[in-house]
Amino acid sequence: MSPALIVHGGAWKIPDELWPAHQSGCRRALDAGWAVLDSGGSALEAVVGAVRVLEDDPVFDAGVGSVLNRDGYCELDAAVMEGASQGFGAVGAVRRYANPVELALRVLGDGRHCLLVGAGAEAFAAESGLEPVEPESLIIPRELELHRRRNREGFRLESQFEPGDTVGAVALDAAGHLACANSTGGTSFKLPGRIGDSCLPGCGLYAEDDTAAVCCTGWGEQIMRRALARQIVTRLADGGVVEEVVDRALGELAALPHGRAGVIGLTAAGRPIHRHNTPRMAWSARRRSGETLEPADPRPPPPDRRTDRR
């Protein structure tokens, strides 16, 4: 089987001045994940390696640089899933670990549970040997200023549904196995303890070796309501054409208020999937042939009075 990898760095109205940083971040993550596949590593190892790079990049809403919740802290969600067995591991509302995707992988490896959140997830992390960080180390000036501005101006309900830079990766390895991973800081000014779609199987991600693996990014509340990832994989398993299946699912999502999202994925044959109903989505993909695929630099989005990144 010819390996393949695709990564994303969020789907929203990414401004012109931020577009190059989003795309270069995706390329670095793609390179990291591809190095794993090129050396014979598994799809699961590749997606974790790629997402770790994105978590370490403050451009994105994952790991360091994540958005702040109402109380002024980052709370991180992440998940991994493998297509051979539907093995799944996830964590939510983690404050003291900069790479929650690594913690999600350990939940998968431990096997007793699929999802751990909050203090329980952090206790498990300590037991498994991961080094904690100070919560303040995840906060960067950009997000601190946004949080202060929202405190001054008052919270707007619609800000819960503004897009962010959730990150994800999907890989196919030489053995023909698929895997996917997601990581996010969620939505800006969210209530403490809010869990989004990214760490829920069938919502933010899903993988089946015989069909496809996909990751979603966008308005988590609506993605959860549609179980978007599982819906897409199920329709593909029923014989649907990739573009038609994903566009239909995104169209149905758009019928809900704030129903905006982006989807990346790979079919069992290694065909990349990259569709979105937002103005832009940052992504990068590669196949064994050496061909790297990326979005053409899109036209600037239409004027909008809102200029903050989320």
Secondary structure, DSSP 8 states (H G I E B T S, - for coil): ---EEEEEEEEE---TTTHHHHHHHHHHHHHHHHHHHHTT--HHHHHHHHHHHHHT-TTSSSSTT----TTS---EEEEEEETTT--EEEEEEE-S-S-HHHHHHHHHHH-S-SEEEHHHHHHHHHHTT-----GGGG--HHHHHHHHHHHHH---GGGGGS----EEEEEE-TTS-EEEEEEE--STT--TT---GGGSBTTTEEEETTTEEEEEEE-HHHHHHHTHHHHHHHHHHTT--HHHHHHHHHHHHHTSTT--EEEEEEETT--EEEEESSSEEEEEEEETT--EE-----------S--S--
